Amino acid sequence: MISPGLNSRLIIRFGQSLGFCASTPSRVELWSNLTVDQSWHAFPFLTCGPDKHTLTISTADLPEGDYEFTARSWDSASHQWHWYGTTDNNGHVYIRPYGPSIQPEELAQLELVTQKQYVQTQLHHYRVPLGTTHVGSIETQLHSYVAFARKSSCWMTPIPGADRLQPDQQKWQLLLFQDRRHGNIHAWIAVSMPTVDHWMISHGDNTLSLNCENGQGHLIVASTTEQNVSGLMRDCTQYISDHIVQCKPDGSNKTPDSATASYLGYCTWNAFGQGVSFNDISTALDELTRIHVPIRYLVIDDGWQCHTNRQLLSMEADSERFPLGLQKSVSLLKKRFPGLLTVGVWHTLWGYWQGVHESLAAPYGHVDVDSVGLVDHPHCFYEDFYKFLTQAGIQMMKVDNQGAFQDLNLPFEQKQAHWNKYLDAMAQTIEKYALSTNIVHCMAFTPHILFHPTCKVPRVIFRNSDDYFPDVSDSHPWHIYVNAMNSLWTNALDLTADWDMFQSRHPFAEYHAISRAISGGPVYITDIPGYHDTSILSRLVATSVDGEQTLLRYQQQAQPSFDTVFHNPMQPPYRCIELSNQHRDHSDQCYAVVGFWNPSDTRQFSHLSHHGSAPNQEFIVNVVAGHDKGTVTKLHIDANTIGVTVAPLGCTMLSLCPIATLPHLSLSTACLGLVDKYNGICAIQSSQLLSVTETKAEFRVLLTHKSQQCGFWIDLPWSCTRVDFGGQIAPTDSWVWDNALRVLLIDMTSCSASATPSGSLFFVTLSLTKEVLL
């Protein structure tokens, strides 16, 4: 297997190096015309380990042009070369020079409002007239694209493609594409306002029409020469927030202090569905407490309310399933389970799925629309509803079905008027009761809401995709892919992406657990009582200095790789879905995590490139989960890639840890974090490598959490002779040295005096000694 694989279509800049990896026990060669005269030659791979080979090709001397490659391996039994693939599925490499500053598409039929230059982005803002406007061909040499279409009134979904836009009658909100002429990246965003609906329709052959309902719309056309899709999206959404919808988030970008930010949670939905009862919840929490799973917040999903014909009858809980009432039920749960800090409930934006029953709606002005019970005064309804809930001890809300107003059979301006009143009522009531950081906006991934003032609070939680469906086997790769792609939106808008709940005992349990860990969003489970996998759940949390079990969580949203965005991984030839995130310690050292998810039922071979945010830094790559778990590899500055093997329908998680060096002592070492946790690098707060003598040194590390396996890599000719926890010598049986991997594993739980004097961090010091090599 080789990566990038055959059938790859790569655009690279002139002078960049091109890296390949191969996994085979045999000798392997790339066969390519990546030469000055485009004649075909063999490029031997360098063997760097058992079944592992790498190859780096410089393009510095190659002219601009289109190139191809295939690969072959040596069959020692037959003494012949074995060729991979066929002549019609060669990989393609398009070498393009860095061009001058680019201009986004000029659309003469539209009114240009303004042009704006960002550091890497050039942006044009157009005003779009009411009705349908055909804009013709957007690009003559389109390489690949992904559109974001409205799957329904409540969700958007990615539609990837290559070469030419395909005809599609779905409403596109965003189009991202890479052109083949220059390799530049472009974004077209149809901006929908609270009173104006705006979308794009693809007619095939790279042609689009713009469609506006109920007024004039706005079109953003932006381009960049860099392969930085996240930066392009952030520039576009920042402009829209500042100049069009005028909905700037207030405050800082710091992750809000809420239960979802710090703790593992439990949701009732996939465990109990609409039949959930107080006894069910008690049973679930009893079982989780018994096996020491630290659930700190509970979401009581659909099923707790009193309703008839799918309309809300009362603000009180259903008397059959919650005979004590909501307030006493919540009070008893918190008394019985002292670790339960927060209890939340579910409801829809208009109450229940078909709204509010006339008997409950009467004081607020009942309005029947398409058999949906609405109210004329949603502010009064929300005031009474949230007052009742907060007095009952509810501190968190999951507000569902928020986009459904688009489905009402009303003229556009009338349903928008209803919708905006409800959204405003919810937002104002949330602010009054200080619930903004404990609200989950669900079925709200629609442009009318994403730019609504609801989002003015930094890092407000938005469900990032349709539901987790545990019983639909082919839904799991798609769930990861859609969430990865929609993270382009949530990251750019400074929202917190909620990837939904998952079950820990399930064939795809780790598939989902790793994605939630990397996502930067909340992590909560929906296990059926008695069906748990503590080996997965224990890897999501770690022990803090105060003894609490909390999440190790990234402070920003994860981002899909460039290949995942523009090279559809979900269709043959399949590729891995790739997602990454970062942790920066107090000295601004960058640690990274990269996840790979195989969407196919055959083994996939992918590659990891050098981490772009620290180009002059060498890393230790640790396989945290998946194939080859526990192995470490040094990623050199001049090494372009390393190979990554991912099992069929499996996943692999890697952490990249910066190497600290003292060159004059030939000393190199790295802290790997808590290697028995998925997000173990998030515990690292600082590290310092100090020279003591020519043959002695100290490596000091501060961590926020502890576990049974804190890992360190120490290169030859150095080794560890002593470990200190907070000033106390750790017993030698608390740490294990693997000489082959050059990895030291320390059981931090074996010593009680492991905190700093201030008690805020764990302090670990390694005493290092230079070995005498014979």
Number of C-alpha atoms within 10 A of each C-alpha: 20 23 22 20 27 21 17 19 20 20 20 20 19 19 17 13 15 17 19 23 27 32 22 16 15 17 20 28 23 19 18 21 19 24 16 11 9 15 10 14 14 16 17 18 18 16 19 10 11 10 12 20 24 24 20 18 14 14 19 11 10 15 17 16 13 15 20 21 22 23 24 21 20 17 14 10 6 8 8 11 15 13 15 16 15 9 10 8 15 21 20 19 20 19 25 20 16 15 12 8 11 14 15 19 15 12 14 8 12 16 14 16 11 10 15 12 11 12 8 15 25 22 26 22 23 21 15 23 19 17 15 16 16 14 14 13 14 16 18 14 15 18 23 22 25 23 24 22 23 20 16 17 18 24 21 26 22 23 16 23 17 17 17 17 25 16 14 15 11 15 21 26 22 23 20 22 27 26 18 20 17 20 26 21 23 24 23 24 25 25 24 25 19 16 18 19 23 28 25 27 20 19 17 13 16 18 19 21 16 23 21 22 18 15 14 18 25 27 25 21 23 27 26 25 20 15 15 15 22 18 18 27 23 19 21 26 21 19 18 21 18 12 12 17 16 14 17 19 21 10 9 10 14 11 20 20 10 16 22 25 22 19 23 23 23 26 23 26 21 19 20 21 14 14 13 19 22 20 12 17 20 17 15 20 21 15 17 20 14 9 12 13 19 22 22 22 23 25 21 26 22 21 21 24 26 19 21 13 12 16 22 26 22 18 18 18 21 19 14 12 18 20 13 15 16 24 18 14 19 19 15 15 17 16 11 13 16 10 14 18 14 21 23 22 22 24 21 21 27 28 27 25 20 21 25 27 26 19 11 18 22 13 13 16 14 18 18 14 14 11 13 19 23 23 26 17 17 22 20 14 23 21 17 13 16 21 15 16 19 15 11 18 18 21 21 27 25 22 21 24 19 22 21 19 22 17 12 15 11 13 9 16 15 12 19 20 13 16 22 17 17 24 20 16 19 22 20 18 22 21 13 13 13 11 18 25 23 22 21 24 25 27 26 25 27 21 24 22 22 18 23 19 18 20 23 21 20 21 25 24 26 25 25 29 27 19 15 18 14 16 10 8 10 13 15 19 22 14 19 22 27 18 26 29 23 22 26 21 21 27 21 18 25 24 27 28 30 27 28 24 24 26 25 24 18 16 13 18 18 23 25 24 23 23 25 24 25 26 27 24 29 24 25 27 23 21 24 19 17 12 14 21 17 15 12 17 23 16 21 25 26 24 16 21 18 11 10 14 23 20 26 28 26 23 20 22 24 27 27 23 20 14 16 20 24 19 23 23 23 18 11 9 12 17 25 30 27 27 25 21 21 23 22 17 18 12 10 10 16 19 23 23 28 24 25 28 28 27 28 21 11 13 15 25 22 25 22 21 13 21 21 8 11 14 10 12 18 21 25 22 22 23 22 27 21 21 16 14 13 15 14 20 14 18 23 16 15 12 16 21 23 25 21 24 22 23 18 14 20 24 26 25 27 26 28 26 28 22 21 19 17 13 8 8 16 12 24 17 25 23 25 29 27 30 25 21 26 27 28 28 30 25 26 24 21 18 21 13 20 15 15 12 11 10 14 19 21 19 21 17 20 22 26 19 30 26 21 18 22 26 23 24 24 22 19 15 14 22 23 19 12 16 22 18 21 21 15 14 15 23 14 11 9 16 19 14 17 10 12 6 14 16 23 21 21 25 19 22 15 16 16 11 19 23 24 17 12 7 13 15 23 25 23 25 22 20 17 24 20 19 13 8 7 3
